[in-house]
Amino acid sequence: MKEGDSVLEIERNFFNFKRKDIWFSDSPFEVEGCQGVAFYACKNKVDMPGFVRKDFVTPVIDLTLDEERIWKNIDRMSCRKKINKAYNNGIKLKVNQCYEEFLEIDSEFRKSKGLPGSHIDVDYMKKYGTLFVAMLDGKVICGEVFLEDKDHIRRLITASRRFTGDQHWNNVVGYGNRMIIWESIRYARAKGIKEYDMGGYYAGADKARELEGVNKFKMSFGPKLVTKYNYEKDYSRLFGVARRIYGFSAAQVYRRSCWP
């Protein structure tokens, strides 16, 4: 880690290889003691020998704004009214609790959406993440895992107990989802965090109705689109071969993340 950088460094084991995932660095840098490294959500576009760069766009909320301004920037009909309904329906939030129940919901949710499996477990969440869950009548109805450092917070994984065919229930879960985002914004501001990353934006050329709906959901919270950069480097040729065979790349891990 470079002196003065505000980053989150995560060590991961991939078979017999060690890989480091580094979030929120301004730029990539050389890392020792591992066979591969991936940098996520870098601020700067640079050319580094041996690094592969991937540009992407993500919606970002400026948390240096006052809370009232952030609230007013959120769409009234699709979000603010539904956040208020969450409170009125008795939905409660818990932070860093109910890990196992959240993972069960995440597994079911991903199967229902045809998404690849998550790369996190309870130990990962406890060591690196912040878990928000929304509760109703003692049950988790939805949750989100966030990554954060002193200046940034990012939605990493979200899962909901819905798609039951009961529209009222689906609506209630949607209230909980929005409540989590709003309360996590307030949580981050209280810690002095400056930037809230909504977790990516679909910018593909092909029309994808569901992904465009995800975009609309994220933009309803009033963020601005910001270009950021992922970087990846293999220090071991054998690790690079294994990573490509088994799909363990920065881009693929990134695509597994935040679905509203």
N, C-alpha and C positions, 0 to 999 in steps of 0.2 A: 504494500500500500504506500502511496506517495504521501509524504508529510503534508498535512493540511487538507488532504482529501476527505470528504464526507462520503463514505461508502459502506456498504454492507457486504462482507466477504463470507461466502458459504463454501465449506468443503464437502465434497461428495465423492463417494466411492462408486466406481463403475467397473464391475468385476474386480480385477486386481489392479486397476488404475485409479489414480487420484486426480480429480478434476476440481478446479475452483471456479465458482460462479461469483462474479463481482457486480453488484448493482450500484448505480447512481454515481459512478466516477465521471468526472468531467471528460476525461480521455482515457484510452487504454494505456497500459504500461506492462512491461515485462514482469512476470511472476515466477518465483522459484519454488521448488519443492513439489511440483505436480507434473503430470503428463499432458495436461491440457487446461486451457482457461477460456472462459466466456465472459465478456463484459456486456451487461444489459443496461439499456436506457442511458447511454452516454450523451452528454450535452454537445460535444464537439465532433466535427467531421474531420478526421485526420487520416493520413496514409502512414501505416506502420508496417515495417517489413515482417512478413510472415502472417499478418493478421488478415482475415477475411471480414469485410464490413457489410452490414445490411442496414439500409435506411428504412425507417418506418415513421408513421404519423400516429400520434396519440393525443387524446383530449386531456388538457391539464387545467386545473383550477388554481388560481392564485390565492393562497391562503394568507397572504399579507393584507388582503382586503379585510375590512371589518365584517363581522358576522352578518349584520343586517344587509350589507351589499351582496354578499354571497347568497343569502336567502332570496333576495329579490331577483337575482340573476337566474334562479331556478324557475323552470316553467310552472306557472300557477296550476293549470288544469291537470297536467299529466304527472306532476310530482308534488308540489306543495300541498295540494288538497289531499293527496293520498298519504303523504307523510303524517298530516294531521289525523287522517282516518286511522292510521296505525296506532297512534296514542289513544284515540277514542275507542278503538276495539280492544284495548287492553294488552297490546303487544308489548313485551318487555325485552330488553337487551341484556345479554351477558357477554363479558369479555374474558377470553382465555379460559373458557370452561366448555364442557360438552364436546371434547375433541372426537371421541369415538363415534358419537351420534352424528356429528357433522360429516365424518368420513363415510359413514353408511349412506347418508343422503347424497353425498358427492358421487359415490359409486353408482347409485340408482339413477341419479340425474344424468350422468355421462352416458350410461347405457341408453337411456331414453332419447338422448340427443345424437347418438352415434359418434360421440367424442372419444378420443383416445384416453387411456387411463391417466390419472394424476401421478405426478412424480413425488408427492409429499406424503408423509406419515405423521403420527403423533409427535415423535421426537423432533422432526423437522419443524413442525408448527411451534412447539414449545421453545426450541432453541433460536429460531430465526423469525418466526411470524407473529402476527397479532390476529387472533380469531375473534370475530364478532358473530354472535348468533342471536336470532330473533326467536322469542319463545311465546307460545300461546297455549294456555291451559296445561302448562308444564311440559310441552313438547317443543322441540326445535322445529321450526317451519322453514327456516332458511339461514344461511350463514355466508360469511366471506372471510378469506384469509388475506391479510395485508403484509407487505414487506415495508420496512421503514428504516431510515437512518435519521440523523438530526435535522435534515433539511427536506427530506422527501418521504412520501408515503405512496404506495402503489397497490391497487387492487390486483391480487394475484389469482385467486381462485374463488369462485362463487358457486353455490349450489342451493337448490330449492326443492322443497317437498311439494311438488305440484303435478300438473298434467294428469289430474284425476278424472277429468270430465265434468267436475263440479265447478262452474264458473265463479260462484261466490267464494269458494275456497281459493281458487286461483287468484282472485282479486285480493283476498286477505294476504296471501303470500306475497303478492306484488307490493302491498303496503309495507310489509316487513322488509323487503329488499330495499325499498327507497329510504325507509327509516334507518337502516344500517348505514347507507351511504351518508345521509345527513349527520347522523351521530358520529360517524367516523371522521367526517370533516371537522366537527366540533372538537372531537378528541385530539386530532392532529394540530388544530390551531392552539389548543390549550398547552400543547407541548412545544410550541414555537416552530413547528414544521412549516415550511414555506410553500411547498408544492404538493398538490394532490393529483396523482396520475390515475385516470379512469381505467387504464388497462388496455390500450390499443384501439385502433380504428381501421375498419375494413376499407381498403382503398384499391381493391382489385378492379380490373377492367370489366370482368364479367358481372352481370347483374346477379345478385344473391339476395333474395328478398329477406331471408331471416337475418343475415349479417347486416343488411342495411337497416333492419329494425333494431338490431343491437346498437348500431351507430346512433340512430335517432334517440334511443333510450339514454345513452351516455351524454349526448349533446343537450338533452333536456335539463341537465344540471348546470348549464351555463359555462362550460369550459371553453378554452381556445385550443385550436389544433396546433401542435408543436411537433417539429421533426426531431427525432432522436436517432441514435445509432447503436446497433449491437455489433460487437467484434468477437472474433473467435480465433484461437491459435492452438495448434497441436505441437507439443514439444517432443512427442514420441510418434514415430511413423506407425508403429503397431497400434497405438491408441487411436490414431486417425482412421486406420482401416476398420478397427472394431466399432468406432463411433458411427461411421458411415453405414456399416452393415446393420447395426442395431438401432439406427435412427436417433442417436443421442447427439443431436446438434443444437446449437443455440436457437436456430429458427424453429425447429420442431418443438423444443421445450417451450418457447415463447408462444407458439400456436396453441399449446394446451391450456394456456392461461385465459384470462378473465372472460367468462360468459355470464351475462346478467340473468 
